[in-house]
Amino acid sequence: MSDPAWIDAALRSARPQAVAALMRHFRDLDLAEEAFQEACLRALKSWPEKGPPRDVAAWLIFVGRNAGIDEVRRRGKTQALPPDEIISDLEDAEAGIAQKLDEGDYRDDVLRLLFVCGHPELPSTQQIALALRIVCGLSVRQIARAFLVGESAMEQRITRAKARIAKTEIPFETPGPVERAERLAAVTSMIYLLFNEGYSATGGEAPVRAPLAEEAIRLARLLLRLYKTEPEIMGLTALMLLQHSRARARLDAEGAIVLLDDQDRRLWDRKLIVEGLALVDKALRHRRPGPYQVQAAISALHARAARPEDTDWTQIELLYATLERLQPSPVVTLNRAVAVSKLHGPDAALAMIEPLADQLSGYFNFHGVRGAFLAQLGRAGEARAAFTHAIALANTAAEAAHIRMHLDRLMRDGAPAERQASA
Amino acid sequence: MLYAILCYDSEDVVSAWTKEEDDAVMAKLHVVHEKLAREGRLGPTARLLPTTSATTVRKGAEPLVIDGPFAETKEQLLGFYLVDCETLEDAIGTAKDLARASSSAGSYEIRPVGLYLPGAAK
């Protein structure tokens, strides 16, 4: 049990709760982080010999609290460092604190910490970097690598985010139901943003960024354990599990995107799919649909189809219609049109997206999808023009390559390309 | 005598394993499973999905459905069923039937099974 790898894993999994409780205690993020670091150092010294404590988080909170008090005193220069005896009787430490920290405290502490990191006033890249550093405990070097920036640039970004946080008023009182719901909404969108940073990476970036998607899933699981009855958290967790289950199939050897229809479904991770499906099932029981649940349900229908032709497009179209109602957006309508094309043919789908031309004229995938519909209708000239337009608007090389593939197919076959334009 | 061997571990740690790490652990366990199977001693084996996918039915005049795993410490694990259900709703229905049939005050925790080996113990 004193295997250092086990200690690392235990410290990492207790981190969100411990840092969150220490932040409430000290009302200061930096001090909470330092106190936690100190507690970890002491754990590394004491656990290999004594074995791990029964409640790892409670131990770290108690030891961290004492270490933090030392730090406050040292800053005040009023007193020398107290000796280690203060934390000598760790068995008592656990018993005392475990009783005081009920689940309600933990919940609000962790939510507060996540909310502070994902503070709406911070730009999204800073939110994510801060959450990875403080909640997930990734090193600055690891975060910098995932964001493809230098270590010092990332260090600066995190410092700036912390300075900004220090100026805002961190709400330490127990949140009411409305505030709690608002915080949960901010935190879930931060987690999904983090997931997409990892999930949407292509090419050589994909392997270095993949851990971001895994951290996001870890945070969602944590949130779900704390808020057991929130269907949107179940939906968010399920959505990420189901999308992540395709990670091995969605990029080819060169790191280019493989369309859903073309993916080798044997590479999908069944374990993640089964868990995602179970969570969708659990969320739907609540009959309180939300955007994450609906997107998860769409993802679940893809996951359930053994072959592309088994996909239940009727249900998918209905779910996109629900999503349009819950969260109206031209991009959702565009996705719904893809389902409509599968059900009613490209004519109906094209008619559906033509009115979006004004709103989506700058969005590469609009022209990509439009080109695919035109190609299916045999309007090769117009299709080629749409694809060329899409390539010009693509943000990344992978996006451009993705559209170029459509164009190549069009040139090669000169025939309808039965392909969905989004992976 | 049949013995049930129940597995406990930190879900947080286990769920953080990469697919490769998880596969490696399962491969090692499989060696043990194989030996037991050859001897005709291995009964049904199940690996449950995480507690985040759990639902609990509390017994009572009208059984109560609660999201999440069974959380009380006053009661002890007395047994388990493996039931094939179309949906979670069906599983909850089955647990409610059981709850009405046994009048005490416990709970049924419902956990989806991720991996199932039917086994063939004599």
Interface residues (C-beta under 8 A of the other chain):
Chain A: W6 A9 A10 R12 S13 E214 R218 R221 L224 R225 K228 T229 T237 D269 K271 V274 E275 A278 L279 D281 K282 R285
Chain B: S10 D12 V13 S15 A16 K19 D22 L49 P50 T51 T52 S53 T55 I66 D67 G68 T87 L88 E89 I92 P112 G114
